[in-house]
Amino acid sequence: PAPPSSSSDSRSPDATAYQLLANQLEKEEWLQLSNPKGGFALVKKGHSIDDAESTAGGAHLGVQLTDDVNCKIGVNMSKENVEADDSCCASCGVAEIDDIKLTDCSACDLVRYCSDACQKDHTSQHEEACKKRAAELRDEILFKQPESTHLGDCPICMIPMPLDREKYGTWTCCCKVICKGCTHANGLREEDKKLGHSCPFCRKPVPSTDKQCDKQMMKRVAANDPVAMRRKGIQQHEKGDYRSAFEYYTKAAELGDADAQYNLACLYEFGKGVEKDGGKAVHYLEEAAIGGDPIARNKLGRIEGNIGNTERALKHFFIAAKLGDDDSIKVLMEAFRNGLVSKDDLAAALRAHQAAADATKSPQREAAEALQL
């Protein structure tokens, strides 16, 4: 039972109880439970809630707890306070102590649970707030400016890859994406030393037939190379085998390949190789955009603009423009003329767009471009 207060003590019941609590906290023998109607009660560990004596005159707390009370000291066990305290299970109120570990809600970061059962039981109460917070968290990720495009840097010269697909190529032997500048430099090296044609990165001889190229690529597919999987998917796509393309794109997308995620979005959009699903199409466009694909980002901007979400659309176009996307900067210039974008914001986007373009330039690449390689 809760420790009784002394009848000879002139202090108030609340003051007496607080002093008793202070005396016992270090020994961890007593737990404090708040009364939703005011005051608090003390209960000894291992005792039923019915053994607790309230400081508000001995009335019992109207809270359902198990006999072995697990309650955080000094915490009001009302629904609102349990959900606000991430050290307690949002469903049953159990505190995170020695052998009890809490895990975050699988969709948001608002609450934590001691078990899957508690999360399931709490779904109806938490669902609305959970969906709202999950959407906020998703937008934080979606609208974060990537440091670079999904193409990254050329693995040889370590200069950012240009967005123009004509200015880089993928080698089937190692499935590395190499800029035309480094390919040109490798060709000059081979010519100078009278060497056979080889990959600029791994130096393996270049296959002489398509069959040999395909064999090399399938080795990379077997090694779970997402670039090889995506390229194989493109091959199947071009042949009209959309189901096979879908399978290869899906595997590459799961490994984080942004181009595969974009291609997968296209299959879902048009229902090729898979049932048409606009929601999944947008999802994979978002994944590609998060990965730094400005083309996917531009498409998301157009989708948002078409349904009247101008603010979200402009956010996408700003991010894509700053990654060097030419079409997005044109959209922003038109938006400026229509009074939707400020002069300062447009100027900042133009500077970032130009900087992104300049960062991809090099003498080797300019030489390759002059030779129309």
C-alpha positions in Angstrom: 0.0 0.0 0.0 1.0 3.6 -0.4 2.9 5.1 2.5 0.5 6.7 4.9 0.9 10.3 6.0 1.5 11.1 9.6 -1.6 12.6 11.4 0.7 14.8 13.5 2.4 16.3 10.5 1.1 19.9 10.0 2.1 20.0 6.3 -0.4 19.5 3.6 -1.1 16.0 2.2 0.6 17.0 -1.1 3.7 18.3 0.7 3.9 15.2 2.9 3.6 12.9 -0.1 6.2 14.8 -2.1 8.6 14.4 0.8 7.9 10.7 1.0 8.5 10.4 -2.7 11.8 12.3 -2.4 12.9 10.0 0.4 12.2 6.9 -1.7 13.2 7.8 -5.2 16.8 6.9 -4.8 15.8 3.4 -3.5 13.5 3.1 -6.5 10.8 1.5 -4.3 8.0 3.9 -5.1 6.3 5.1 -8.2 4.4 8.3 -8.6 1.1 8.3 -10.6 -0.7 11.5 -11.5 -4.4 11.7 -10.9 -6.2 13.2 -14.0 -8.5 15.1 -11.6 -5.5 16.6 -9.7 -2.9 15.5 -7.2 -1.0 12.3 -7.4 -0.6 8.9 -5.7 2.3 6.8 -4.6 2.3 3.0 -5.2 5.0 0.6 -4.3 6.5 -1.5 -7.2 4.8 -4.8 -7.6 1.6 -3.6 -6.1 -1.8 -3.1 -7.7 -3.1 0.3 -8.7 -5.9 -0.3 -6.1 -3.2 -0.2 -3.4 -2.4 3.4 -4.2 -3.6 6.1 -1.9 -4.3 9.5 -3.5 -3.1 12.7 -2.0 -6.5 14.1 -2.8 -8.2 12.3 0.0 -7.6 8.7 -0.6 -9.6 8.4 -3.8 -8.3 5.8 -6.3 -7.0 6.8 -9.7 -9.3 5.9 -12.6 -6.5 4.3 -14.7 -6.3 0.7 -15.8 -2.9 -0.8 -15.2 -1.6 -4.3 -14.6 -0.7 -5.6 -11.2 3.0 -5.2 -11.8 2.9 -1.5 -12.3 5.3 -0.2 -14.9 5.1 3.6 -14.9 7.7 6.3 -15.3 8.3 8.2 -12.1 6.7 11.7 -12.1 4.8 11.2 -15.5 1.1 12.0 -15.8 -0.3 8.8 -17.4 -3.0 10.6 -19.4 -3.3 9.8 -23.0 -2.0 13.1 -24.2 1.1 13.0 -22.0 1.9 9.4 -22.8 1.9 10.2 -26.6 4.1 13.3 -26.0 6.7 11.3 -24.0 8.7 9.1 -26.3 10.2 7.2 -23.4 6.8 5.6 -22.8 4.8 3.2 -25.0 2.0 5.3 -26.6 -0.5 2.5 -26.3 0.0 0.9 -22.8 2.1 3.6 -21.2 4.9 1.2 -20.2 8.3 3.0 -19.7 11.5 2.1 -21.4 13.5 0.4 -18.7 16.0 -2.4 -18.4 14.3 -5.3 -20.3 11.7 -3.2 -22.1 12.8 -1.6 -25.4 10.6 0.8 -27.3 10.6 1.2 -31.1 9.5 4.1 -33.2 6.2 4.0 -35.1 6.9 2.4 -38.4 5.5 5.4 -40.3 6.4 8.5 -38.3 8.6 9.7 -35.4 5.8 10.9 -33.1 5.4 7.9 -30.8 7.0 4.7 -29.7 5.7 1.3 -28.8 6.8 -1.7 -26.7 5.4 -4.3 -29.1 3.8 -4.8 -32.5 0.5 -5.6 -30.6 0.6 -2.2 -28.9 1.1 -0.4 -32.2 -1.8 -2.3 -33.8 -4.1 -1.5 -30.8 -3.2 2.1 -31.0 -3.7 2.5 -34.8 -7.2 4.0 -34.6 -6.1 6.7 -32.2 -2.9 7.5 -33.9 -3.7 7.0 -37.6 -4.6 10.6 -38.5 -1.6 12.2 -36.8 0.6 9.5 -38.1 -0.4 10.1 -41.8 0.1 13.8 -41.4 3.5 13.5 -39.8 4.6 10.8 -42.4 3.6 13.2 -45.2 5.7 16.0 -43.5 8.7 13.7 -43.2 8.4 12.6 -46.8 8.3 16.2 -48.0 11.4 17.0 -46.0 13.3 14.4 -47.9 11.6 15.1 -51.2 12.3 18.8 -51.3 15.9 18.7 -50.0 18.3 20.0 -52.6 20.6 17.1 -53.6 24.3 17.8 -53.6 24.7 16.5 -57.1 22.8 14.7 -59.8 22.1 11.0 -59.8 25.0 10.6 -62.3 27.6 11.8 -59.8 31.2 12.2 -61.0 33.1 10.4 -63.7 35.1 7.7 -61.9 38.3 8.6 -63.8 38.5 12.4 -63.9 36.2 12.9 -60.9 34.4 15.8 -62.6 30.6 15.9 -62.4 28.9 14.1 -65.2 27.0 16.2 -67.8 23.3 15.7 -68.1 23.6 15.3 -71.9 23.5 11.5 -72.5 25.5 12.0 -75.6 28.5 13.1 -73.5 29.1 9.9 -71.6 28.8 6.1 -72.1 28.5 2.9 -70.2 31.0 0.1 -70.7 29.7 -3.5 -70.5 32.8 -5.0 -69.0 32.5 -3.2 -65.6 29.3 -1.2 -66.2 31.1 2.0 -65.3 29.7 5.3 -66.7 32.6 7.2 -68.3 32.6 10.7 -69.7 33.6 11.2 -73.3 36.5 13.3 -72.3 38.1 10.3 -70.5 37.2 8.0 -73.3 38.9 10.4 -75.7 42.0 10.6 -73.5 42.2 6.8 -73.3 42.0 6.6 -77.1 44.9 9.0 -77.4 46.9 6.9 -75.0 46.2 3.7 -76.9 47.2 5.4 -80.2 50.4 6.7 -78.8 51.4 3.4 -77.3 50.0 1.3 -80.2 47.7 -0.6 -77.9 44.4 -2.4 -78.6 41.1 -0.8 -77.7 40.2 -1.3 -74.1 37.9 0.0 -71.4 39.2 3.4 -70.0 38.4 2.2 -66.4 39.2 -1.5 -66.0 41.4 -1.9 -69.1 39.6 -5.0 -70.3 39.7 -5.4 -74.1 36.5 -4.2 -75.9 34.4 -7.0 -77.2 34.1 -7.3 -80.9 30.5 -8.6 -81.1 27.2 -7.8 -79.5 27.0 -11.3 -78.1 30.2 -10.8 -76.2 29.0 -7.5 -74.9 25.8 -9.1 -73.7 27.8 -11.9 -72.0 29.8 -9.4 -70.1 26.8 -7.5 -69.0 25.0 -10.6 -67.8 28.0 -11.3 -65.6 27.5 -7.9 -64.0 23.8 -8.6 -63.6 24.7 -11.8 -61.8 26.9 -9.7 -59.5 23.8 -7.5 -58.6 25.1 -4.5 -60.5 22.2 -2.0 -60.7 23.6 -0.3 -63.8 23.8 -3.7 -65.6 20.3 -4.6 -64.5 18.9 -1.3 -65.8 20.7 -1.6 -69.1 19.4 -5.1 -69.5 15.9 -3.8 -68.7 16.4 -1.2 -71.5 17.3 -3.9 -73.9 14.1 -5.8 -73.1 12.1 -2.6 -73.2 13.3 -1.8 -76.7 12.4 -5.4 -77.8 8.8 -4.9 -76.5 9.2 -7.4 -73.7 7.8 -5.0 -71.0 7.3 -7.6 -68.4 11.0 -8.6 -68.5 12.0 -5.0 -68.5 9.8 -4.4 -65.5 11.6 -7.1 -63.5 15.0 -5.8 -64.4 14.0 -2.2 -63.6 12.5 -3.3 -60.3 15.7 -5.0 -59.2 17.8 -2.1 -60.1 15.4 0.4 -58.5 15.5 -1.6 -55.2 19.3 -1.1 -55.3 18.9 2.7 -55.6 19.4 3.2 -59.3 17.6 6.5 -60.1 17.4 5.9 -63.9 15.8 2.5 -63.2 13.3 4.2 -60.8 12.4 6.7 -63.5 12.0 3.9 -66.1 9.9 2.0 -63.7 7.7 5.0 -63.2 7.1 5.2 -66.9 6.0 1.6 -67.1 3.5 2.2 -64.2 2.3 5.4 -65.9 1.4 3.7 -69.2 0.6 0.2 -67.9 3.3 -1.6 -69.8 4.4 -4.9 -68.3 2.5 -4.1 -65.2 -1.0 -2.8 -64.2 -1.4 0.9 -64.7 -0.9 2.7 -61.4 -0.6 6.5 -61.2 0.2 6.4 -57.5 3.2 4.1 -58.0 4.3 6.1 -61.0 4.6 9.2 -58.8 6.2 7.2 -56.0 9.1 6.1 -58.3 9.4 9.5 -59.8 9.8 10.8 -56.3 12.4 8.2 -55.5 14.4 9.1 -58.6 14.1 12.8 -57.8 15.4 12.2 -54.3 18.3 10.4 -55.8 19.2 13.5 -57.8 17.5 12.9 -61.2 16.5 16.3 -62.6 14.4 14.8 -65.4 12.2 13.0 -62.8 12.1 16.2 -60.8 11.0 18.2 -63.8 8.2 15.7 -64.5 7.0 15.9 -60.9 6.9 19.7 -61.2 4.6 19.4 -64.3 2.4 16.9 -62.5 2.0 19.2 -59.5 1.4 22.2 -61.8 -1.3 20.3 -63.8 -3.3 19.7 -60.6 -3.0 23.2 -59.3 -0.2 22.7 -56.7 1.8 25.7 -58.0 4.0 26.1 -54.8 5.0 22.4 -54.9 5.6 22.5 -58.6 7.9 25.5 -58.4 9.9 23.8 -55.6 10.6 20.9 -58.0 11.6 23.2 -60.8 13.9 25.2 -58.6 15.7 22.0 -57.4 16.0 20.7 -61.0 17.3 24.0 -62.3 20.0 24.2 -59.7 21.1 20.7 -60.8 21.6 22.1 -64.3 18.3 21.1 -66.0 17.8 23.5 -68.9 14.0 22.9 -69.3 13.4 23.7 -65.6 15.2 27.0 -65.8 13.0 27.9 -68.8 9.9 27.1 -66.8 11.1 29.4 -64.0 11.8 32.2 -66.4 8.2 31.9 -67.7 6.9 31.8 -64.1 8.8 35.0 -63.4 7.2 36.7 -66.3 3.8 35.6 -64.9 4.6 37.0 -61.5 4.9 33.6 -59.8 8.7 33.8 -59.1 10.6 36.7 -57.5 13.5 38.4 -59.3 15.9 37.4 -56.5 14.8 33.7 -56.5 15.2 33.5 -60.3 18.6 35.1 -60.2 19.7 32.6 -57.6 18.4 29.8 -59.7 20.2 31.1 -62.8 23.5 31.4 -60.9 23.2 27.8 -59.6 22.2 26.5 -63.0 25.2 28.1 -64.6 27.5 26.8 -61.9 26.2 23.3 -62.3 26.9 23.5 -66.1 30.4 25.0 -65.6 31.3 22.2 -63.1 30.9 19.6 -65.8 33.4 21.2 -68.2 37.0 20.2 -68.8 39.6 20.5 -71.6 39.4 16.8 -72.4 35.6 17.0 -72.7 35.8 20.0 -74.9 38.3 18.3 -77.1 36.0 15.2 -77.4 33.1 17.4 -78.2 35.1 19.2 -80.9 35.7 15.8 -82.5 32.0 15.0 -82.2 32.8 11.8 -80.2 
